[in-house]
Structures are given as C-alpha cells and as structure tokens.
Amino acid sequence: MTKTLDQKSQVTDASSESILGPLPHELRRHLYYTLGHHRPNGDPTYYYRALAYAVRDRISDQWQKTQDRFAASDSRRVHYLSLEFLLGRSLNNAVQNLELEQPVREALQQYGCHLEAIAEEELDAGLGNGGLGRLAACFLDSCANLQLPVTGYGIRYEFGMFHQHIENGRQVEDPDHWLRDGNPWEIERRESTRTIKMYGHTQRVMDQDGAMRVRWVATNDLLAVPFDMPIPGYKNQTINTLRLWKANTTDIFDLEEFNAGSYPEAVAAKNTAEQISMVLYPNDASENGKELRLKQQYFLVSASLQDVLAQWVKKHGEDFTDFGKQNCFQLNDTHPASAVPELMRLLLDEHKLDWDTAWKITSECMAYTNHTLLPEALERWSVSLFNRLLPRLLEIIYEINERFLAQVDELYPGDVELRKRLSLIEEGSEPHIRMAYLSIVGSFSVNGVAHLHTELLKSGLFADFYKIWPKKFNNKTNGVTQRRWLSHCNPPLRDLLNETIGKGWESDLERMTALVPYADDAEFRKRWGEVKLTNKRRLVEYVKKHTAIEFPEAAMFDVQVKRIHEYKRQLLNVLHVIHLYNRIRRGDTEGMVPRCVLIGGKAAPGYHVAKLIVKLINNVAAVVNSEPKTQDLLKLVFFPNYRVSAMEVICPGTELSEQISTAGKEASGTGNMKFMMNGALTIGTLDGANIEIREKAGAENFFLFGLDAAGVVKTKQNYNPNAIIAADAEIRQVMELLEGGHFNKTEPGIFDLLTSGLRNPQDQWLTIADFRSYIDAQQVAADTYADQDKWNRMSILNAANSGWFSSDRTIKQYAQEIWGVEPLDS
C-alpha cells in the first residue's frame, strides 16, 4: 500500500517514545496549545510561529542523534568562533533541507495560506552585518551538508546592526529588534550557563603542591546563557548547532536598594550585564563604545572556551594530553583573538597546567582567518583598557610577547627594528595590543580568503611573520552556499537546471559545468533569458514596494549591494550614473542601452564619509529620476535596509554585478559569487576573488577595468587626479555638476568633503584614476547587453563555471588542510 504524505511525515523516536503526528496536526496543535490561538483571525504571524515550531519538532530527533554521533566519535571537533552569523531567515532553509515543502504547503492550505506569504513573517536574524557574517552562515551550512563535526559560537544579540531608513536622502538608524516576538528556532540551554569574569585584579598564591599560581579576584562576574539554533544539512539527517550566548547578571537586582526606593540602582547591575549582548557592534567612536565592544569579544571567547573545556572534562577528566589534537578553534577575523590568552588562562589558572604544556595545547588548536587588507581595520586595544577590563589576560599577553620576542632574537640577533615591528605591543604614548599579531603567534594556521589577498598578506601586511613561519600561511578562497543562493532564492533557474543537468548540483556545484555545452544551444539561451526576465519582474515589484520607483523590465539591471565603504567605491558607481545622466541631458543618447542602477548597503553609524555617500546617492537619484529626458533610459535607486532576505530577491534579478573596489583592498567578496551563480556578469577590478571569478568564467565573459594591485602602488607615488580631470572633458563635466551644486541646490557645500577627496593626490582609493577605464568598460557592457543572445551565452558560462565558489569546496579545504576532520556519516 502506498503511504500518504501525512503518514510519511510521521516521525517516531523510539528512545523517548514520543510521536509527532502529521504536519497539519502539529501545525494545529502549536496554534492551539503553544500559542493559545484557536482562531488566529488570519494573522500570518501566528501561522508562521506555529509552522516554525512544527518544523523545528521534526528537526529535533535528527539534531539529538547528530550530537550523540559526534559525542561518541573520537574525531577532532571544530569550534567556529565568530562575532557575526548573518543567517537571514530559517524557515525556508529548513523546509528545503528537510524536504518538507509539499507537506508544509498542504498543511497551510487548510488555513488558506501560502508558504511564500507565511515565510515573509519571519524577521531576518540580526546576528551580523555584512560579508563576514554571511560567510560564517554559509560555512555552517556547508559543514552540515558535509556532515562535519563543527559547532558555531556567537552572541545572541537582542538588537541587530540597525534598521536603516532614509529621510531627506540621509541614512537614519532605528533599532533592529529582531527578537521582539522571540525566536522559535532557538532552544535555551540554561544548564550550560558559564560565568564570565571582568575587571578586578590578580594575586600570586602558592598552591598545595608548592607551585606559584595566579588568582583573578575582586571581579565583576556575569553569566553567559546559551541558546542553540539548529543548522540542518541538505537532505542528510545531519543537524549541526549554532550556540549563541546571552549575557545576564549573577543577581537579578539589589533587594536592599529596591526596598529603599532606589529602583534604578537596584537593577543597574542587570542592565550593565545585559548590554553586552544587547546590540551588534556598538558604535566605538567613544571610549565607552570601545569598552563595550571589547567586552563582547571576551564574553564570546570565554563562554565558548569554557563550554568546550567543560565538555572535555566531562568525558576525559583533567587529562588534557590530547586536547589540542582533538579540538580546533577557528578564529573568524581578529574579533575572537582574545581566545589565545583566555585558553592559556583557563589551562593555567583553572586546570593547573604549566606554561609550556598550556602553550603547546593552545598553539596547536588555534587557527586564524584574516579578512582585511586595511591596516586600520586590524584591531588594536589600548593597554590601559585591557588592564582595567581584563588584567589577567594582559599579563598573559605580555608573557606570550616576551617569549615570542626571545625566539625572534634567536633567529635574528640584534635586529631591533624587526623586534619592534613584530612585537604584540605597539609602543607609544598610549601602548596598544595588536590583536592580529596575537592571533598569528598563537595559531598553527593563518589563512587569507582569496589568492591575491593571501599573497598580499604574505608580501605586505604580515611579511615579517611569513619570513619566520612560511608554513603557517595558506589560502582558502571564500565560497557561498548554492542551496540558499541559487536553489532557494531562484526557483525558476533551479527548475531549469534540474530539468537540464539533474539535481546533483545542489550538493556538488562543480556539476554546473555540465551547462557549458548549452551555452551554444539557441533554444536553451532563449529559455535562460526567460528565467532572468521572470526574476527581473519579481525584482521590479520588490523595488517598487520599497522605494516607489518602477524599473522598466527591458533595461539592464545594474546592481551594487554591500556595506557602504570608501574602498568599495559606491562613489565611483555614482560618478558613472552622473556621467550617463549628463550624456542624456546633452542629447548624446544614440544607441544608449536603458539602465536601472540599484545600490544598497548600510554605513556604520560613526562613519561620516560613508553616510555622506548614501546622501549623495539619494540626491543624485532624486534628480535623475525626476528628469523627463531620463525616463526611458536611466533610473537610480538606493535600496533601504539591505539585508539577506532582500538579497534573495535582488540577486536572481541582477544582470550586471558591480565589484569595483580599489585593487588590493577587498579581501575576497562573496556577493560577487552569489551573482555569478545566478548568471550575472561582473564588471570589476582585479581585486579579491574577482581575479578567480574572471579566471573561471573566462576573461571574455568579464568586464575588466582599472588598475591592478601593483598599478595602485605605482600610481600612488605620483598621483595627480586634478590633471586627469582637466584632461578628460567627460570627467570634468561630471565634477562640474557635482561641485556646482547641481544635486544639492538647497544644501550648498554638503558634498565638498567628497569632491575634495576625489581631487586629493593622497586619495588612497584612486577613484579618479580608474574613472575613465570604468566608463569605457561600462560602455562595453552596454554594447554587449544590446545583443541579448550574446549576453545570455556569457551569462550561462558564468553560472556554469561557478562551482569553485561553493562554500562546500571551501569547507572541504578547511577540513582537509587546516582542521584535519572527516565527515561523520549518519
């Protein structure tokens, strides 16, 4: 007898003798009994929450079995420490990975609901900001897909980065209270709460064995309460874990103060403690902001390391002989760098190991990923702040530094300058700790995230360390998960791929190469173009809903979405829009290809120049979009509150992907990979992963412009942007419009900082130097787009050659070349 869908959806856990009923029954049960809504009156919020609980129930059995399987294994375990995990929404991801789409749709039908509408009720998890956090989320997805024993550790931020809206063209930040209605995907694990120490001072005491020990006393303690979120693998019964820490006080409030009527004082300790996990990345423009950020970083690493050590002791007792061999802590950038001295502290002070043993363990289980080439982005903390907040860790850092510099003296005796350059402590009127250096010294592996990035680390930023430890350094080019960034977000293309090359690409993106012959199939190119048009229409509606601007679907959709930063050069993009606008104004429109430019991203609250760039984009958009002559030829939109769920609509509808950072500044990029998978063509510099994208797609299928990294260095030696402007009539006219106040008639002088920066010979972003090349490459892109059949062929070849940029490939390399872990099959 053939089983019904309801019968197939039943899950029985014999060990606990619990039975889940059919999905419609479970949905109804959660509506009635979990949420207490017998008659939700059509409110989709309750349907979403009930469905989330019902799906999570189906995850739970596999989740527990995965953890039991990992616990029983003697395989090395990996602990991924990151201050950001930009997960986006969880419902659709879980439904897809657990093969529940049809049962879910049937369960919702009884209430007249559609999965797409219900999924929109989920708020994006506010656990990250940009590429770093989204990369971490993709990595967790791939670890589960590959059945690797990897646990993510992060902070359960009450408020995300911020919700961005635009007023009079300016970015305005609102709180992103993504947890206001709770999070149905998390499970609190209060039994694993950890105590975190801060402030206080240290004492030297003799222990019972006559050994001198250090005690960290008079501390202000707080609690780290773990909340676990499931990370489901793709159709493989593996559910990995993301453990997020919430800060809490050791005492709810001071009852004496409360009874005396001092209500604010009574809860002051609770409020201070909870600030640590309140907001993602506090503004660190003030000293208080810096202190809070350092608290966040230490809070994450201390709670996570204590957690792993507690699990080890439970299984192995106080025998740490194999701890370093059996565990690996991957530091996602310098934010978790204090894991090095904190693990030393725990091993020395709490578990009574000697220094050499503790250091051997620490240095064989720490691995560091660097994500930036910008020296100013490498974290430095003042010694005075560290001494006040983390006095014991400061002592350990000084000891690590002294022993390390002794090694340097042995290798290079008398080289005082080298010793100064390599010191973990940057001396000066206000000494600072170099956290990237601490990460390198304390780790067995240091990796960059794209070939060029790693080479520049070895030859530039970390050249002295590379000279000492060449074998430590390696490259792991970033990747993104095709399950979210193609299969989930682009159903029309997913269906076409499944029909054409089969479904295997969802687990092995290298199979996309089977598409290559279809690039020469005229009928397939036509169908490919129809898929893109479907996605463009969806994007048209999305943009209209959020900005009231309607894109003509026949235009080229030209997109740049990423964090707003000078090195990412949104300013160069706007200059090109002004150039096109100026051409239209003067009647130079023969053969011009209609273009819709979409720019999105958030500027850090304290980053004045980035926020000014947002203002310029919006001002230019207001002028361009209101000009009658541009209506059929040019549109510009700044998309507000860019986030993961927005990218899931933007990415499939994009045709030209803007990856235009100054060469040598972008470590890798991941948006470039998502766009490539979905068939967008890239216009970009030879920077970050663009280089590898161009190699894989073929130089003829990439619109290259601008200086390369070596050219940037050479140009800076004698850069004269004013001479370039004077010699190029089109660039000069763009600057005249900007400097003449054409886009800020009622706000004179507001863009002077930007225009003076463009003209400054010290402009490290070299925007004017690359402007002419960018204009020319954009014209080549437009001319190519005019031949839609040719464009579709190039689009197919981009997608077909995107296999290298799957995070599955990246994680396989981490697992084999850094972590030394094998899949633990279900």
N, C-alpha and C positions, 0 to 999 in steps of 0.2 A: 504493500500500500504506500502511495506517495504521501509524505508528510506535508502538512500545511505550513505556511510561513509562521503561523503562531506556534506550531509545535517545534519548528526548527529554532525559534528564538528562545525556547526554554533553556535555562542553564541550571544544572544541578551540581551542587558542591557536596559530595558525599561526606567529606570530612566534617563539615559543620551542620550537615543535614538541613541546610536551608535551600529553598527552591524559589527561583524567580519565575513568575508567571509570564504569559505572553506580553509583549511590549505594550499593547493597548491597555491591558490590565494594570501594568506597572505605571504607565502614564496617569491613568485614572487614580490609582492608589496614592501617588505623590500629590496630585491635585487635591484630593480629598483630605488625606491624613497628614502629609508632611507640611503642606501649605495651608490647609484648612479652607480651601476654596471649592465648595461643592458647585457653585455657579460663578465661574470666573467672569461672566458677562463679556466674553470676547476679548478680555485684556490679554494681549500676547505675552506680556511679561511673565504671567503665571504659567502659561503653556511652555515657555522657554525653560523656566526653572524646573518644572515638573519633568520635562523631557531630559534636561541635563542630569537630574538625579537618576532617572530611569536608565540612561546610557551609562552613567558612572557605575551604577549597580552591576551592569554587565561587564564593566572593566575590572571590578574588584577581585573576582575569583582569579583571573589571569594575572592580576597585579600581585596578589599574595603568592601565587605559585612561582612567579618570576623571582620575587625576593627570596623565597625559600631555595630556589635553584641556585641563585647567586651565593647565598649564605653557605650552602652545602659544598660549594666548589672551593678548591684551593687556588683558583685563578687569581691573578692580580686584579685589584679593583682600582677604578679610576674615579677621582672626585674633581669635578669641573667647577672651579671657583670663579664666579663672575658677579659683578655688581649689577649686571643687566641681563635680563632674558625677555626679549620682546616677542612674546608668544602670539599676540593677536588674539583671535577667538579660538575657543577649544571645541565647540560643539561639532561643527562641520568636519574638523580634523578627526575627531573621534569616530564620528559616523562613517567617514570614508575608510579609516584604517581598520575598523571592526566589521566592515561590510554590512552595515545596518541601514543603508539608505532606503531600500524598499520597505522593510518593516517599519521604519520611522515614518515614512510618508503615509503608509496605511494607517498607522496609529493616529496620526494627526488628522487624517481625513474625517474621522468620526466627529471632530470638532470644527470641521470646515476650514482647517488651517493648512498652510503650505510651508514646507521646510524652509524655503528661502526667506519668507517673512518672519518666521519664528527665530531664525538664526540672526536676523538683524537686531533682535532684542539684546543680544549679548554685547556688553561693552568690551572693547579691547583691553586686555590685561595691561595695566600701567606699570610694567616692570622693566621698561627700557626706554631708550631714547632714539638710537639710530642703528647704524650698521653693526656695531659691536654687539648690541643686544640681540638683534635679529640673527646674526651669525651664530650666537650661542644657542638660540632656539632651533635653528636648522641643524646644528651639531647634535643636540639632544634627540631630534627626530631621527637622524641617521644612526646614532648609537642604538636606538631602539630597533630601527629597521634591520641593523646588522647584528642584533642580539648581543651587544657588548655590555659587560658589567660596569656601567657608567652612571653615576649619580650627579645631578646638577645641584649646586648650592648657591642660593642667592638671598635677597632680602624681600620680605613681603611688604612692599611699600603701600601705605594706605592711600596715598595720592601719587599719581603718575607724574611724568615730566611737567606737563601743564596742558590745559586745553587752550588752543590758540584760536582767537577770532580777530577779525580785522575791523578797526574803527578809523575812519578817515585815512585809510591806507596803512595805518600803523598796526604792528602786532600788539595785541593785548593778551595777557596771560590770565587764565582762570584756573582754579583748582580742578584737577582731573581726579574726581573722587570715584574711581572705578569700583571700589569696594562698598559703595553706599548701600547696595542691596545684598551684600555678601557675595561669596564666590562658591557656587555649587560644586566646583571641580576640586576643591581642596578638602583635606581631612586634617584636623588638628591632632597632633601627637604630643600632648602635654606631658606624657610620661618621659619624653626625651628632652625635656627642658634643660638648658645649660645656664650656668652662672658666668657672667662676664665681669671682669674687674677693670676699673679705670681709676685714675688719679692715685692718691696715696703716696707711699714711699717704700723703700726697700730696707731690709735689715739682714745682717750677716749673723748666722747662728751655727753652732756646732751640732750636728745630728748625733744620734746614739752610737754611730759607727766611727765617730771622730772626724767625719768629713765636714768641711765648711759648706753650708748651704745658704741660699738666699730666700728670704720670705718677702713677699709683696704684701704690705699691710696698710691698714687705715684706708682701704679702698672704698670707692663708691661702687657698689655692685648693682647689677641689673640682670634681668632674666632674658634669655633668648628662647622663645617658644616656637617649635617647628610646626609648619603646615606643609603637608605633602600634596603635590599635584601629580597625577598620572601622565606619563608620556608614552602613548601607545605606539607600538611598532606597526608596520604595514602588513596586516593580514598574517601575523606570525605568532600570536599568543604571547608576545613579549610586551610587558608594560614596565618601562623604567620610571624613575622617580626624580622629580624636581623638588628639593626640600628648601622651603623659604622660611626665613627667621623673622619673627615679630618681636620687637622689644617691649618689655614690660618691667615694672618695678618689683622689687622684692617684697614691698609692703604696699597695700592699696592706698592708704593715706595715714597721716598722723592723727590718731583719735584725740589726743590732748589738744592739739591745735584746733581741731574741728569743734570740740566741746567748748573751747574758749571763744569760739566765734570767728576764728581766723581761717575762713573757708579756703581762700586761695592758697595760703601757706600750707594747709593740710594736704592738698593734692599736688603740691609743687613737684615733689619727687617723682610722682607718677607721670606728670606731664613732661618733665625733663627726660625721663627714660624713654617714653613713647615717641619723642621727637626723632629718635634715631631711625625708626622705620616708618616715619610719617611721610616724608617727601623724597622722591627720587632726585638725587643730585641737587642739594640745596645750593642756592647762589653763594659762591665762595668769595664774593667781592669783599666781604667783611671778615674780620678775624673770627667772629662767631660762626660764620658760614664755613670757614676753613676747619675750625674745630669740629663742627658737626659732621663734615664730610670724612674727616679722619676717624671719628667715632664710628661712622657707618662701615668704613673699610675694616677696622679692627673688629667690630661686632661680628661681621660676616665671617672673618677667618677664624676668630677664636671659637665661636659657636660651632663652626663646621669641623675644625680640627679636634675639638673636644668630642664631638659626635663620633668621628671616625675612631679616635683612640678608645672611647668607651666601648664601641662595638668590638674592637680588637681585644681589649682586656677581658671582656665577657667570654670570648672564645679561647684566648691564649694565655690569660693571666698577665703577669708582669714581664713576660718573656718577649722582648722586642727584637730578638735576633733577626727575624725575617720581615719586620715591619716595612722597612724600606724597599725590600724586594717585592712585597705583596701589595703595595699601595703606591699610587701616583696621584699627585695633586697638580692639576693643570691650572696655571695662573693666567686668566684671560685679561691680558694687559697688566699694567702696574698697580691697578686698584687693590688686588689682593696680595701685594708684595710683603706686607707685614706677616704673612703666613710663615715666612722664613724664620724671623726671630721668635714668633709665637710658638711654632713647633719646638724650637730649641727650649723655650721657657717651660713648656709643658713636660718635655722629656727630662730637663734638668731639675726643675723645682718640684714638679708633681710626681714624677716617676723615678726620680733619684738616679738618673744615669749620669755618667761622667761626660765631660765636654766632647772628647774625641768620639765616643760612641754616639752621642746625640748628633754631632755634626755629620758623621758618616751616614746616619739614617736620614737626616734632613736633606742632605745634598744628593742622595740617591733616589729621592721620591718627589722632589720639586721640579716642575718643568714650566718654562715661561714663554708665553706668546706675546710678541711685541706687535702693536697695531698702529704705530705712528712714526713718521719720519720728522715730525715737527719738534725741535728741541724744547720749545716752550710747553709742549703737551706732555713731556715726561715729568711725572710728578716729583716734586721736591717738598719736603716738610721741614719747617724750622725746628732746630734742635730744642729751642725753648718750648715750643708747643708740645713736642714729643715728650720732653722731660716732665712737663706738667701733667699730661694725659696718660702717658704710657712709660713711666720711669724705668720699669724693669726691662722693657723691650729696648729702650735706649742703651742701657748698659750692655745688653747682648749684642746690639748692632755695633757698638764701639769695640767689643771684643772680636766680633767677626772681622771688622775692618783691620784691627791691629794684626790679626793672624794672616789675613789676606795680603796686607802690605808687606809683611815679612816674607811671604812667598815671592812677591814682586821683587823685593830687594835681592833675593837669592838668584832670581832669573836675570835681573838687570841691575847689578850693583852700581850704586852711585847715580842712578838716573832719577834725580829729584823731580824733574818735570813730569816724568811718566808716573811716578808715585802720586804726585798731586792730581794728575788727570784721572787716575784710577780710583782715588780714594772715595769710599762711600759717603764721606762727609765733605761737602763743598765748603771750604773755609771762607771767611769774610767777616764783616762787621756783624752779620747775622748768619751763623753757620746753618747749613741745610743738609738734610739726608737725601741722597739721590736714590730714589726707590727703584728705578730701572737697574741701576748698578747692583743694588742689593739683590734684586731678582736674578741677575746674571750670576753673581758669585754663589748664590745659594741653590742654583738649579743645575741639573745634569744636562738639560736641553734648552736651547734658545732658538725659537723659530720666528721667521717672518712669514707674511701671508700672501706674498706673490714673489715671483722670481726676481724682478727688479728691486722690490722692497728689501728682500733678504740680501741681495748683492750690495745695496746702498748701506744697509746696516753694517755689513762686514767691512766695507771700504771707507765708511764715513763715521756714523754716529757711534758705533761700538768697535771701531777699528783696533783700538788698543786691547780690548778683551779678545777679539778674534785672533790677534797675534799670539796671545797666551793660550787660548783654548779653541783652536780652529775646529776641533771635532764636536764641540758643543753646538755649533751653529748649523741650522738646517732650514730648508724652506718647506712650507705646507701651503700651497696656494688655496685660497678660500673656495668655498662652494656653497650652493644653496640647495634646499630640498625640492626636488621636482614634484613631490607629492602635493605640497601646498602651492608651489609657484608655477605649476603647469596643470597637473591633474585636477586639483581642486578649483583653482581660480579661473581656469579656461576650459569649461566643459565642451564648447564646440570644437576646439582644437584637440582636446583629449579624445573625443569620439572619432574624429577623423584619423588620428594617429592609431587608435585601437583597430579601426577598420583596415588601415593600410599596412601597418607593420606589427600588429598584435599588441598585447598588453604588457609585455615584459619590460618595457622601458620604465615603467613606474618604479620598479625595483632595481633596474640596471639601465641608467640613462645612456650608456655607451651604445645601446641598441638603436638609438636615434640615428646612427649612421646609415641604417637601412633606408632612410629617407633620401639619401643623396641621389640615387637614380631618378627619383620622382621629380627632382628639380627640372629635368628635361622633358617632363610629361605635361603637355599643354593643358590637358583636361584637369590634371591634378593642380597645376598652378592656378587654374580658374577656381577650383574648389577652395584652395588655400586663401585666395583673395576674398571669397565669400565669407569664410570664417572670420577673417580680420574685419570685414565690414560689419558683421554681427556684433563683434566685440566693440567696435567703434561706436555703434549705435547705443550700446549699453553705457559707454563712457559719456556720450553726448547727454544722455538723460541724467547721469550722475553729476556731471559738471553743472548742468542747468539747475538741478535741485539745490546745489550747494553754493552757487555763485550767481545764478540768474542769467548767465551768459550762455548762449546757444552756439555750439560749434557746428559749422556745416560739415556733414559727414564725408563729403568728397575731398576735403582738404587733407593735407599731410598733417598728422598728429605728432607734434614735436614736443618731447617731454623731458623735463629735468626735475626729479623729485629726490631730495636728500637734505641732510642738515644744512642750514644756511651758514656758510663759512667763506671767508675771502679766498682760501686756496681752492675751493670747489668752483669758484668763478661764476656764480649766478650773474655777477655783474657783466661778464663777457657776453652771456646769453642776452641780457637786456640791451646791451650795446648793439647787438645784431638786430634785435627787434626794432630799435630806433633807426638803424640803417635801412631796414625794409620799409618802415613807415615813411622815411624820408624819400625813398625811391618812389613810393606810391604818390606822395604829395607832389613831387615834381613831374609826374606822368611817365616815369620810366617803368612801365608795367608790362611791356610786350613779352609774352611767354612766361610771365611770372606764375609760379605754382602757388595756389592758395595754401596758407599755412595757419595752423592753430597751435600756439605755443602755450604749454601748461607748465608752470613752475610751482613747486610745493616744498615745504620744509619749515622747520622751526629754528629760530635763532635763540641762542642761550640768553636768558633774561639780562645778564650783565654784559652782553657783547654788543656794544653800541653800534659799531660799524655794520655788523650783520643785520641788526634791526633797521638800520638806515637803508640797507639794500632791499629789505622787504618793502619799506615805504616807497622806494624808487620803482620797484616792480609794479606796485599797485597804482602809483601815479601815472606811469607810462601806459599801463593797461587802460586806465580811465580815459586818457587822451586817444589812444589808438582805437579803442572800441566805440568811441563816440564820433569818430571821423567818418563821414559818409563815404569817402573815397576808399576806405579800407574794408568796407562791409563784406565784400565777397572774396577778399584777398588775404586779410590778416586779422587774427584775434590773439589776444594775450590774456591769460587768466593766472592769478595767483590762487592756488587751491588751498583753502584754510584747513588747519588742523590735520595735516598729513599724518597718516598712521598706517598700520599693517592692513586693516580692512579696506582702506582707501586704495592702497597699492594693489590689492587683489582685483580691483576694477580697472585701475589705471594701466597696470602692466599689460593685460591682454589687448587693450585698445591702442597701445603705443606703436608708432611706426618708426620714429627716429629717436634714438636713445642718446641723450646728451651726457657725455662722460669727459668733461672738458677741464679737469683740474690742471694746474701747473705741473709739468713733468717733474717727477721726483718728490712730490708732496703727498699723493694719495697712496696709502699702503697697498690697498687692493681694490676695494669697492665690491659690493655684492649686488647692488641694483643693476649694474651692467650685465651681470649673469642672468638675472631674472628676465630682463628684457630680451636678451639673446635667445633664451629658451623659448620665448613666446614669439619669436620671429621678427623682433625689431632689429633694424640696422643701427649700428653705432657710429656716431661722429665723436671722435675723441683724440686725445693726445697719447703719446707713448708713455703712459703712466700706469702704475699699479697693474691690475690684471688685464687692463686694456691690451697690453702687449701680447699676452697669451690668447686673449679673445681674437685678436687680429691674426695670430698665427694659426689658430684652429679654423676660423671662418674663411681664411684666405684674404690676403691684402686687397684683392679686387672687390671684396664684399664688406669693406670697412672704409669709412670716410676719415682719413687721417689728416691732421693739421698740426701746426705749431712746432715749437722747439722740443727736442728730446732732453733728457736729464743733463747730458753733457753740454748741450747747447744753452740750457738755462744757466749753468755755472759760468760759461764763457760770456754770455750776453751781460750778465750782472757786472762784469768787470768794467764795462764801458757802455752802460745803458743810457739812452737818450730818447725817452718817449716823446718829448716835445718836437724833436727833429722828425720822428716818424709821423706825428700828427700833421706837421707842417707840409710834409712831402706827399701826403695822400689826401686828395680832395674829399673822398667819401668819409674817411675817418674824421677829417677836420669838420665836416658838416655835422656829423654826429656829436662831436664835442661842442660845437657852437649851439646846437639845440639844447644840450644839457646845461651848459654854462650860461646860456642866455635866459634860462628860467622858463623854457617852453613847457616843461612838465611840472612846474611849481610856481605858477604865476601869482598865486595868492600866498605863497610861503617862500619869499625870497631868501636865497642863500642856504636853504636847508640841505642841499646836496653838495655844498662846497667841499666838505671833507672827502667825499667820494671822488670828485673831479680832481682835486689837488693830489689825491693819492694816485690817480691814474697818470698824472703828469710828473710824479716824483721819480727821479732817477733811482731812488732807493726802493721803489716798489718791488717787493720780493715775489709778487705774483705775476709780474711781467704781462699784464693784461693787454696793454697796447702793443707789445712786441708780437703777440700772437693774433692780434685782431684781423689783420689783412689776410693771413692764412686761413683764419676761421671763416671769414666772409667768402673766400674762394671755395673752401670745402663745402660750405652750406649751399653754394650755387651748384656744385657738382651733385650734391644730394638732391636738390630740387630738380635738376635736369634728369637725373635718374628716375625720380619719382614720376615724372611725366610719362615714362614708359612703364606702365603698371605691370606688364608681363615680365619685364626685366627685373623690376623691383621684387615681384613675388618670387622669382627664381632666387635672387640674393637672400630673400627672407627665409626661404626653405633651407638654403645651405647654412645660414646662421643657426637655425634651430637644429638642423641635422648634426652639426658639429659642436653642440653644446654639452656633450656627455662629460667632458673633462671637468665641467664646472658644477657637477653634482656634489653636494656635501658628503654623499656616500663615498665618493672617491677620496675626498679629503680625510674623512674619518678613518678609512681603511689605512691611509698612510700614517695618521697619528697612531693607530692601533699597532701597526707593524713596526714603525720606525722610532716611535717615542715611548708609547705606553707598554708595549710588549704584552698585549692581551689578545685573546682569541674569542670568537663567538661562543656563547653558551646556549646551544640549541634547546628549544623547548621539547 
